[in-house]
Amino acid sequence: MSETMFNTNSSVESALPASPETELVNRIFSVESDEQLKPINAAENAEIWLADGHGVDQLDGLDDDLDTVNINNFFHRVDSDQIIYQTKKKQLKLIGKYVMGDLLGEGSYGKVKEMLDSETLCRRAVKIFKERKLRRIPNGEQNVRKEISLLKTLRHKNVIRLIDELRVPEKQKLYLVLEFCVGSLQVMLESAPGKKLPARQAHGYFTQLLNGLEYLHGARVIHKDIKPGNLLLTLEEVLKISDFGVAETFDLFAKDDTCYVGQGSPAFQPPEIANGAESFPGFKVDIWSSGVTLYNIMTGQYPFEGDNIYRLFENIGKGEFTIPEQIQDPLRDLLIGMLRKDPMERFSLQQVKQHTWLNRKPPPSDYTVPIPALKNDKWHNMTVLPYLYSHYYEDLGATYDKDGNLTEESEYFTERELNAAAEQLKQLTEQTNGNGPSNQSSSNSSTKRGRRKKRPLTCIAVQKFSFCKQS
Amino acid sequence: MPLFGKSQKGPAEVVKALKEAVNGLEKGDKKAEKAQEDVSKNLVLIKNMLYGTSESEPQTDIIVAQLAQELYNSNLLLLLIQNLNRIDFEGKKDVAQVFNNILRRQIGTRSPTVEYICTKPEILCTLMSGYEHQEIALNCGTMLRECARYEALAKIMLYSEDFYNFFRYVEVSTFDIASDAFSTFKELLTRHKMLCAEFLELNYDKVFNHYQRLLNSENYVTRRQSLKLLGELLLDRHNFTVMTRYISNPDNLKLMMNMLKERSRNIQFEAFHVFKVFVANPNKPKPILDILLRNQEKLVEFLMKFHTDRCEDEQFNDEKAYLIRQIKELKPLPGH
């Protein structure tokens, strides 16, 4: 149980439901960023603990039977002041040659985390599939296998690239190592005022989307699920089309692009799919959903809405929509062309590419939406680094601790101590406004007093502890 | 620019001065040294107007528009490119930077420089022939690739007779020039999908006659690169018509089968990706079918042993298994 971070004096099960845990800030890095990580790490660690502590069968039982078990028999009550907490270490984890970092996001199949290639020092993202979870999803395994083999053949600047594929049978996990992206267009939209982007910025992303799409269509791939949530962005603002879970590749010798199945996100589906047509031209599906995407990022709204999927499909099926007044030609004309009800009349990719709106860069606006901060870190620092620090510099910290005699104290502590420390921190924050790094340097000049000073730092974790407990 | 004193010369004056200097350089008389100096100086001035310096911002749009207009009217762009080999090292780079910046200029949806070059195609021809001269090849390359981004200019280049010189440039002995030429060549053939597809269809015989020579080149790099590009071109959906035509020709099949047996494993592998298209074709013409039938057993045997160590590449193994099955099941057309 490499990542366990709390010991209780009762059985392990008793600790599970409440999941009391805390994470002490490792002295070397700043406090702010870690604080933000807290809720996510909590969930993550609970899960790792589950997976490692028990066999999978037992785990399934836990998952399913939790509410049927008599709670009193199952859980042994422990007063909070009896619990001894242990500081959470940033335990270095290696998967193959990759060093694991923090969580970037979560999809339906599993988590996405940051990774560092220890050989090339490239930042990567890793999509983690749990085979157990995958088996529960209809066609889950099959779709993933299809996606992997498809991704392997694709190589374009605006299409997410699969870099490596790792299977760890002991953990029943599959790791897909991908190019590093910081978030999706959807996340960026949600952070933007009015949930829309300035014309110049939208133009830039849309052009990249078209370039990626042109490549995909050239490779006879229909994505079928183009939407802001599937368009990822790198730190250099390069757009990457991702998520080929429902994509379809048709044969090299197919006469045309006729498709029979449509299974993308409802709000982005074209009328022919909403109306349940038996077959339809595939490329035009991507044109439509790109049109909805453009509409969405330019206005913050959707051309078609509905309280439920039936209403929504009814509205899409009619193919009638309005464009807000402020959208004027040539953009208006482009949207109308891309959202033509009849796929045959709808613009082709070439028509879109040659449209006036695309050939004219909108004037720069006074405001651009920044790439959304990840856990309040707008600089997107590498999250692998803390793990490396704690792995390689832990011993360094310990030598300081010898004369301070605080090593033991900081590793195990009770809630009473935490409360006291929290109190102390409150007073301290009222007095000073020093931030993490400056505290850190003063504490490194390790006298006994210096060590005392460090306590408030560890106390910051206390606040997180209470915060976490509620969740 | 403090280096040159108070140099608040307007665009018209700078362009005029530069033109005179370039003309002086062209004559190559005893004043050439002075002319060289003037060319460099004025090029720097123009570059700074467009890009700014560490101390000053780029000039306003109005000034830049004036500058562009002067450049068009004076025909200086062509003159600079024609005399590029006479300009000193830094000056060559400045010419490329100025050229590329002016090219990217937009007024609304219009790109005035692109329109201008369309009326002066000799600029493009001169740039393409730049690959003949070692000392300016790479500078011309950067300008050419910038031009190739515009469909109108790419079209002029593709359809010009000079385009076929690329088949020679990509094979020259100087490796950096050959690579640069190849990337320009590839850009021209892949950037604008519709334009390229149409070009290849219309000029199929001529292009693929030339292309054949690349595939048979003595030069390993040329052979490998061109084979890879061929695979990309044929497998791109936009070039469907070209592909069907290519895979109907038995000579092409023979060539690929020979390349499957090349010494280089990389070439074998690239050839495999072209070869598979011949086999996968559901409507194989008789000559193709005949060749495959004649070699049926040998091919199956060969493919069974082909790159067996690529066990981690599922895609490749699936395709190989598919090909083996296809070839095993081949039957002569009815009536034979």
HADDOCK unambig.tbl for C-alpha pairs under 7 A between the chains (distance, minus, plus):
assign (segid A and resid 149 and name CA) (segid B and resid 315 and name CA) 6.44 0.50 0.50
assign (segid A and resid 218 and name CA) (segid B and resid 236 and name CA) 4.88 0.50 0.50
assign (segid A and resid 218 and name CA) (segid B and resid 237 and name CA) 4.56 0.50 0.50
assign (segid A and resid 218 and name CA) (segid B and resid 238 and name CA) 5.86 0.50 0.50
assign (segid A and resid 219 and name CA) (segid B and resid 236 and name CA) 5.62 0.50 0.50
assign (segid A and resid 219 and name CA) (segid B and resid 237 and name CA) 6.09 0.50 0.50
assign (segid A and resid 220 and name CA) (segid B and resid 237 and name CA) 6.12 0.50 0.50
assign (segid A and resid 253 and name CA) (segid B and resid 281 and name CA) 6.87 0.50 0.50
assign (segid A and resid 356 and name CA) (segid B and resid 109 and name CA) 6.80 0.50 0.50
assign (segid A and resid 359 and name CA) (segid B and resid 109 and name CA) 5.57 0.50 0.50
assign (segid A and resid 360 and name CA) (segid B and resid 108 and name CA) 5.95 0.50 0.50
assign (segid A and resid 360 and name CA) (segid B and resid 109 and name CA) 4.49 0.50 0.50
